[in-house]
Amino acid sequence: MSSKLCLAQDPDADHLLSTNPPALLFGMLLDRHTA
């Protein structure tokens, strides 16, 4: 099963996030916003 993510609105970045789970995890961790 393959799923395509559209998170970054950049085709290259979306492809990387869709095919590389560690990249998705690190991206989510680095994207945290502090209040």
PDB file of N, H, CA, C and O in Angstrom:
ATOM      1  N   MET A   1       0.848  -1.181   0.000  1.00  0.00           N
ATOM      2  CA  MET A   1       0.000   0.000   0.000  1.00  0.00           C
ATOM      3  C   MET A   1       0.888   1.237   0.000  1.00  0.00           C
ATOM      4  O   MET A   1       1.828   1.329   0.789  1.00  0.00           O
ATOM      5  N   SER A   2       0.599   2.169  -0.865  1.00  0.00           N
ATOM      6  H   SER A   2      -0.164   2.094  -1.506  1.00  0.00           H
ATOM      7  CA  SER A   2       1.368   3.398  -0.968  1.00  0.00           C
ATOM      8  C   SER A   2       0.449   4.585  -0.760  1.00  0.00           C
ATOM      9  O   SER A   2      -0.652   4.646  -1.307  1.00  0.00           O
ATOM     10  N   SER A   3       0.917   5.518   0.033  1.00  0.00           N
ATOM     11  H   SER A   3       1.812   5.469   0.477  1.00  0.00           H
ATOM     12  CA  SER A   3       0.129   6.731   0.238  1.00  0.00           C
ATOM     13  C   SER A   3       0.987   7.931  -0.117  1.00  0.00           C
ATOM     14  O   SER A   3       2.201   7.928   0.089  1.00  0.00           O
ATOM     15  N   LYS A   4       0.343   8.953  -0.651  1.00  0.00           N
ATOM     16  H   LYS A   4      -0.643   8.956  -0.818  1.00  0.00           H
ATOM     17  CA  LYS A   4       1.053  10.155  -1.061  1.00  0.00           C
ATOM     18  C   LYS A   4       0.666  11.283  -0.124  1.00  0.00           C
ATOM     19  O   LYS A   4      -0.515  11.586   0.048  1.00  0.00           O
ATOM     20  N   LEU A   5       1.666  11.900   0.478  1.00  0.00           N
ATOM     21  H   LEU A   5       2.625  11.654   0.338  1.00  0.00           H
ATOM     22  CA  LEU A   5       1.419  13.010   1.383  1.00  0.00           C
ATOM     23  C   LEU A   5       1.578  14.324   0.649  1.00  0.00           C
ATOM     24  O   LEU A   5       2.432  14.456  -0.227  1.00  0.00           O
ATOM     25  N   CYS A   6       0.765  15.283   1.002  1.00  0.00           N
ATOM     26  H   CYS A   6       0.071  15.176   1.714  1.00  0.00           H
ATOM     27  CA  CYS A   6       0.895  16.651   0.491  1.00  0.00           C
ATOM     28  C   CYS A   6       0.985  17.574   1.694  1.00  0.00           C
ATOM     29  O   CYS A   6      -0.007  18.172   2.113  1.00  0.00           O
ATOM     30  N   LEU A   7       2.180  17.679   2.241  1.00  0.00           N
ATOM     31  H   LEU A   7       2.985  17.194   1.901  1.00  0.00           H
ATOM     32  CA  LEU A   7       2.369  18.485   3.443  1.00  0.00           C
ATOM     33  C   LEU A   7       3.151  19.759   3.170  1.00  0.00           C
ATOM     34  O   LEU A   7       2.844  20.807   3.738  1.00  0.00           O
ATOM     35  N   ALA A   8       4.142  19.682   2.322  1.00  0.00           N
ATOM     36  H   ALA A   8       4.391  18.831   1.861  1.00  0.00           H
ATOM     37  CA  ALA A   8       5.067  20.796   2.140  1.00  0.00           C
ATOM     38  C   ALA A   8       4.734  21.666   0.934  1.00  0.00           C
ATOM     39  O   ALA A   8       5.350  22.718   0.761  1.00  0.00           O
ATOM     40  N   GLN A   9       3.800  21.270   0.111  1.00  0.00           N
ATOM     41  H   GLN A   9       3.300  20.416   0.253  1.00  0.00           H
ATOM     42  CA  GLN A   9       3.472  21.963  -1.129  1.00  0.00           C
ATOM     43  C   GLN A   9       4.690  22.106  -2.043  1.00  0.00           C
ATOM     44  O   GLN A   9       4.743  22.997  -2.890  1.00  0.00           O
ATOM     45  N   ASP A  10       5.665  21.216  -1.858  1.00  0.00           N
ATOM     46  H   ASP A  10       5.622  20.492  -1.170  1.00  0.00           H
ATOM     47  CA  ASP A  10       6.850  21.142  -2.712  1.00  0.00           C
ATOM     48  C   ASP A  10       6.962  19.680  -3.135  1.00  0.00           C
ATOM     49  O   ASP A  10       7.125  18.807  -2.283  1.00  0.00           O
ATOM     50  N   PRO A  11       6.877  19.397  -4.435  1.00  0.00           N
ATOM     51  CA  PRO A  11       6.856  17.997  -4.888  1.00  0.00           C
ATOM     52  C   PRO A  11       8.036  17.167  -4.386  1.00  0.00           C
ATOM     53  O   PRO A  11       7.854  16.010  -4.007  1.00  0.00           O
ATOM     54  N   ASP A  12       9.237  17.736  -4.377  1.00  0.00           N
ATOM     55  H   ASP A  12       9.385  18.676  -4.685  1.00  0.00           H
ATOM     56  CA  ASP A  12      10.403  16.980  -3.914  1.00  0.00           C
ATOM     57  C   ASP A  12      10.312  16.682  -2.422  1.00  0.00           C
ATOM     58  O   ASP A  12      10.602  15.567  -1.989  1.00  0.00           O
ATOM     59  N   ALA A  13       9.913  17.670  -1.644  1.00  0.00           N
ATOM     60  H   ALA A  13       9.678  18.576  -1.996  1.00  0.00           H
ATOM     61  CA  ALA A  13       9.784  17.467  -0.199  1.00  0.00           C
ATOM     62  C   ALA A  13       8.663  16.485   0.106  1.00  0.00           C
ATOM     63  O   ALA A  13       8.821  15.617   0.964  1.00  0.00           O
ATOM     64  N   ASP A  14       7.538  16.608  -0.581  1.00  0.00           N
ATOM     65  H   ASP A  14       7.410  17.313  -1.278  1.00  0.00           H
ATOM     66  CA  ASP A  14       6.426  15.685  -0.361  1.00  0.00           C
ATOM     67  C   ASP A  14       6.831  14.252  -0.701  1.00  0.00           C
ATOM     68  O   ASP A  14       6.441  13.317  -0.002  1.00  0.00           O
ATOM     69  N   HIS A  15       7.607  14.074  -1.765  1.00  0.00           N
ATOM     70  H   HIS A  15       7.923  14.833  -2.334  1.00  0.00           H
ATOM     71  CA  HIS A  15       8.072  12.729  -2.137  1.00  0.00           C
ATOM     72  C   HIS A  15       8.980  12.163  -1.044  1.00  0.00           C
ATOM     73  O   HIS A  15       8.845  11.000  -0.663  1.00  0.00           O
ATOM     74  N   LEU A  16       9.898  12.980  -0.543  1.00  0.00           N
ATOM     75  H   LEU A  16      10.008  13.924  -0.852  1.00  0.00           H
ATOM     76  CA  LEU A  16      10.794  12.525   0.519  1.00  0.00           C
ATOM     77  C   LEU A  16      10.000  12.127   1.759  1.00  0.00           C
ATOM     78  O   LEU A  16      10.265  11.083   2.353  1.00  0.00           O
ATOM     79  N   LEU A  17       9.031  12.948   2.153  1.00  0.00           N
ATOM     80  H   LEU A  17       8.816  13.797   1.670  1.00  0.00           H
ATOM     81  CA  LEU A  17       8.238  12.649   3.342  1.00  0.00           C
ATOM     82  C   LEU A  17       7.367  11.417   3.139  1.00  0.00           C
ATOM     83  O   LEU A  17       7.078  10.704   4.100  1.00  0.00           O
ATOM     84  N   SER A  18       6.947  11.155   1.910  1.00  0.00           N
ATOM     85  H   SER A  18       7.182  11.734   1.129  1.00  0.00           H
ATOM     86  CA  SER A  18       6.106   9.992   1.625  1.00  0.00           C
ATOM     87  C   SER A  18       6.903   8.694   1.603  1.00  0.00           C
ATOM     88  O   SER A  18       6.360   7.628   1.894  1.00  0.00           O
ATOM     89  N   THR A  19       8.184   8.775   1.261  1.00  0.00           N
ATOM     90  H   THR A  19       8.625   9.640   1.025  1.00  0.00           H
ATOM     91  CA  THR A  19       8.968   7.556   1.068  1.00  0.00           C
ATOM     92  C   THR A  19       9.978   7.295   2.175  1.00  0.00           C
ATOM     93  O   THR A  19      10.593   6.229   2.204  1.00  0.00           O
ATOM     94  N   ASN A  20      10.163   8.243   3.085  1.00  0.00           N
ATOM     95  H   ASN A  20       9.663   9.110   3.061  1.00  0.00           H
ATOM     96  CA  ASN A  20      11.182   8.103   4.115  1.00  0.00           C
ATOM     97  C   ASN A  20      10.576   8.408   5.485  1.00  0.00           C
ATOM     98  O   ASN A  20      10.528   9.569   5.891  1.00  0.00           O
ATOM     99  N   PRO A  21      10.109   7.374   6.205  1.00  0.00           N
ATOM    100  CA  PRO A  21       9.469   7.616   7.508  1.00  0.00           C
ATOM    101  C   PRO A  21      10.336   8.386   8.511  1.00  0.00           C
ATOM    102  O   PRO A  21       9.801   9.235   9.224  1.00  0.00           O
ATOM    103  N   PRO A  22      11.662   8.129   8.602  1.00  0.00           N
ATOM    104  CA  PRO A  22      12.454   8.936   9.536  1.00  0.00           C
ATOM    105  C   PRO A  22      12.455  10.425   9.173  1.00  0.00           C
ATOM    106  O   PRO A  22      12.460  11.276  10.062  1.00  0.00           O
ATOM    107  N   ALA A  23      12.449  10.742   7.886  1.00  0.00           N
ATOM    108  H   ALA A  23      12.444  10.050   7.163  1.00  0.00           H
ATOM    109  CA  ALA A  23      12.392  12.146   7.476  1.00  0.00           C
ATOM    110  C   ALA A  23      11.082  12.777   7.927  1.00  0.00           C
ATOM    111  O   ALA A  23      11.064  13.929   8.359  1.00  0.00           O
ATOM    112  N   LEU A  24       9.990  12.032   7.829  1.00  0.00           N
ATOM    113  H   LEU A  24      10.005  11.096   7.478  1.00  0.00           H
ATOM    114  CA  LEU A  24       8.692  12.532   8.284  1.00  0.00           C
ATOM    115  C   LEU A  24       8.719  12.771   9.789  1.00  0.00           C
ATOM    116  O   LEU A  24       8.234  13.799  10.261  1.00  0.00           O
ATOM    117  N   LEU A  25       9.282  11.831  10.544  1.00  0.00           N
ATOM    118  H   LEU A  25       9.676  10.996  10.160  1.00  0.00           H
ATOM    119  CA  LEU A  25       9.355  11.975  11.998  1.00  0.00           C
ATOM    120  C   LEU A  25      10.206  13.179  12.386  1.00  0.00           C
ATOM    121  O   LEU A  25       9.786  13.995  13.207  1.00  0.00           O
ATOM    122  N   PHE A  26      11.398  13.297  11.803  1.00  0.00           N
ATOM    123  H   PHE A  26      11.739  12.634  11.137  1.00  0.00           H
ATOM    124  CA  PHE A  26      12.265  14.420  12.132  1.00  0.00           C
ATOM    125  C   PHE A  26      11.625  15.741  11.727  1.00  0.00           C
ATOM    126  O   PHE A  26      11.742  16.736  12.443  1.00  0.00           O
ATOM    127  N   GLY A  27      10.954  15.752  10.589  1.00  0.00           N
ATOM    128  H   GLY A  27      10.860  14.944  10.008  1.00  0.00           H
ATOM    129  CA  GLY A  27      10.267  16.965  10.155  1.00  0.00           C
ATOM    130  C   GLY A  27       9.188  17.382  11.128  1.00  0.00           C
ATOM    131  O   GLY A  27       9.038  18.568  11.422  1.00  0.00           O
ATOM    132  N   MET A  28       8.429  16.412  11.634  1.00  0.00           N
ATOM    133  H   MET A  28       8.550  15.448  11.395  1.00  0.00           H
ATOM    134  CA  MET A  28       7.379  16.742  12.610  1.00  0.00           C
ATOM    135  C   MET A  28       7.993  17.254  13.908  1.00  0.00           C
ATOM    136  O   MET A  28       7.467  18.184  14.519  1.00  0.00           O
ATOM    137  N   LEU A  29       9.108  16.650  14.334  1.00  0.00           N
ATOM    138  H   LEU A  29       9.535  15.894  13.838  1.00  0.00           H
ATOM    139  CA  LEU A  29       9.752  17.107  15.563  1.00  0.00           C
ATOM    140  C   LEU A  29      10.317  18.514  15.410  1.00  0.00           C
ATOM    141  O   LEU A  29      10.203  19.331  16.323  1.00  0.00           O
ATOM    142  N   LEU A  30      10.925  18.800  14.262  1.00  0.00           N
ATOM    143  H   LEU A  30      11.017  18.136  13.520  1.00  0.00           H
ATOM    144  CA  LEU A  30      11.520  20.116  14.045  1.00  0.00           C
ATOM    145  C   LEU A  30      10.479  21.195  13.776  1.00  0.00           C
ATOM    146  O   LEU A  30      10.766  22.383  13.922  1.00  0.00           O
ATOM    147  N   ASP A  31       9.277  20.793  13.385  1.00  0.00           N
ATOM    148  H   ASP A  31       9.044  19.827  13.266  1.00  0.00           H
ATOM    149  CA  ASP A  31       8.235  21.754  13.044  1.00  0.00           C
ATOM    150  C   ASP A  31       7.399  22.168  14.254  1.00  0.00           C
ATOM    151  O   ASP A  31       6.442  22.930  14.114  1.00  0.00           O
ATOM    152  N   ARG A  32       7.749  21.673  15.433  1.00  0.00           N
ATOM    153  H   ARG A  32       8.526  21.054  15.546  1.00  0.00           H
ATOM    154  CA  ARG A  32       6.974  22.021  16.627  1.00  0.00           C
ATOM    155  C   ARG A  32       7.106  23.510  16.907  1.00  0.00           C
ATOM    156  O   ARG A  32       8.196  24.079  16.843  1.00  0.00           O
ATOM    157  N   HIS A  33       5.985  24.119  17.214  1.00  0.00           N
ATOM    158  H   HIS A  33       5.100  23.657  17.266  1.00  0.00           H
ATOM    159  CA  HIS A  33       5.970  25.553  17.533  1.00  0.00           C
ATOM    160  C   HIS A  33       5.803  25.715  19.037  1.00  0.00           C
ATOM    161  O   HIS A  33       4.989  25.028  19.654  1.00  0.00           O
ATOM    162  N   THR A  34       6.559  26.607  19.614  1.00  0.00           N
ATOM    163  H   THR A  34       7.221  27.165  19.113  1.00  0.00           H
ATOM    164  CA  THR A  34       6.435  26.859  21.046  1.00  0.00           C
ATOM    165  C   THR A  34       5.644  28.133  21.267  1.00  0.00           C
ATOM    166  O   THR A  34       5.739  29.084  20.491  1.00  0.00           O
ATOM    167  N   ALA A  35       4.875  28.137  22.319  1.00  0.00           N
ATOM    168  H   ALA A  35       4.798  27.364  22.949  1.00  0.00           H
ATOM    169  CA  ALA A  35       4.030  29.300  22.618  1.00  0.00           C
ATOM    170  C   ALA A  35       4.743  30.263  23.531  1.00  0.00           C
ATOM    171  O   ALA A  35       4.186  31.300  23.891  1.00  0.00           O
TER     172      ALA A  35
END
